[in-house]
Protein backbone atom coordinates (compact mmCIF):
# COMPACT_ATOMS: atom_id res chain seq x y z
CA UNK A 1 0.00 0.00 0.00
CA UNK A 2 0.92 3.61 -0.32
CA UNK A 3 -0.44 6.92 0.92
CA UNK A 4 -1.21 9.88 -1.32
CA UNK A 5 -0.82 13.29 0.35
CA UNK A 6 -2.24 16.39 -1.34
CA UNK A 7 -2.14 20.09 -0.36
CA UNK A 8 -5.40 21.17 -2.01
CA UNK A 9 -5.20 24.83 -0.92
CA UNK A 10 -2.13 25.26 -3.15
CA UNK A 11 -3.74 23.56 -6.19
CA UNK A 12 -3.85 25.69 -9.35
CA UNK A 13 -6.24 23.35 -11.19
CA UNK A 14 -3.93 22.45 -14.06
CA UNK A 15 -5.62 19.03 -14.41
CA UNK A 16 -2.32 17.13 -14.77
CA UNK A 17 -3.19 14.71 -11.98
CA UNK A 18 -6.63 13.99 -13.48
CA UNK A 19 -5.08 13.20 -16.86
CA UNK A 20 -2.62 10.75 -15.29
CA UNK A 21 -4.93 8.99 -12.79
CA UNK A 22 -8.61 9.83 -13.41
CA UNK A 23 -9.82 7.12 -11.02
CA UNK A 24 -8.13 8.95 -8.12
CA UNK A 25 -8.40 12.64 -9.14
CA UNK A 26 -11.30 14.88 -10.21
CA UNK A 27 -11.69 18.58 -10.97
CA UNK A 28 -14.11 20.42 -8.68
CA UNK A 29 -16.95 22.17 -10.49
CA UNK A 30 -17.14 24.65 -7.58
CA UNK A 31 -13.65 26.13 -7.63
CA UNK A 32 -11.70 24.44 -10.46
CA UNK A 33 -9.18 22.86 -8.11
CA UNK A 34 -8.56 19.14 -8.09
CA UNK A 35 -9.96 16.73 -5.51
CA UNK A 36 -8.34 13.56 -4.25
CA UNK A 37 -11.07 10.91 -4.56
CA UNK A 38 -11.82 9.41 -1.11
CA UNK A 39 -9.23 11.75 0.45
CA UNK A 40 -9.73 12.74 4.08
CA UNK A 41 -8.56 16.19 5.20
CA UNK A 42 -6.42 16.71 8.29
CA UNK A 43 -4.73 20.07 8.95
CA UNK A 44 -5.03 21.12 5.30
CA UNK A 45 -3.54 17.91 3.90
CA UNK A 46 -5.80 15.45 2.11
CA UNK A 47 -4.70 11.82 2.21
CA UNK A 48 -5.84 8.38 1.22
CA UNK A 49 -4.39 4.87 1.25
CA UNK A 50 -4.27 3.12 -2.13
CA UNK A 51 -3.14 -0.23 -3.48
CA UNK A 52 0.16 -0.59 -5.28
CA UNK A 53 -1.74 -1.22 -8.53
CA UNK A 54 -2.37 2.56 -8.58
CA UNK A 55 1.19 3.59 -7.72
CA UNK A 56 2.60 4.17 -11.22
CA UNK A 57 -0.35 6.31 -12.35
CA UNK A 58 -0.24 8.43 -9.20
CA UNK A 59 3.52 8.76 -9.49
CA UNK A 60 2.84 10.29 -12.93
CA UNK A 61 0.13 12.51 -11.39
CA UNK A 62 2.67 13.82 -8.87
CA UNK A 63 5.24 14.37 -11.63
CA UNK A 64 2.66 16.27 -13.71
CA UNK A 65 1.88 18.70 -10.87
CA UNK A 66 3.65 22.01 -11.61
CA UNK A 67 3.34 23.20 -8.00
CA UNK A 68 4.56 19.86 -6.53
CA UNK A 69 1.78 19.45 -3.95
CA UNK A 70 1.24 15.70 -4.41
CA UNK A 71 3.44 13.33 -2.43
CA UNK A 72 3.44 9.53 -2.29
CA UNK A 73 4.62 7.45 0.68
CA UNK A 74 4.94 3.68 0.59
CA UNK A 75 3.35 2.16 3.72
CA UNK A 76 5.06 -0.87 5.18
CA UNK A 77 2.72 -3.71 6.10
CA UNK A 78 2.43 -4.51 9.78
CA UNK A 79 3.40 -8.05 10.71
CA UNK A 80 0.55 -10.08 12.14
CA UNK A 81 1.21 -12.83 14.69
Secondary structure, DSSP 8 states (H G I E B T S, - for coil): -EEEEE-GGG-----HHHHH-TTTEEE-TTTS-EEETT-EEETTEEEEEE-GGGHHHHHHHHHH-TT--EEEEE-------
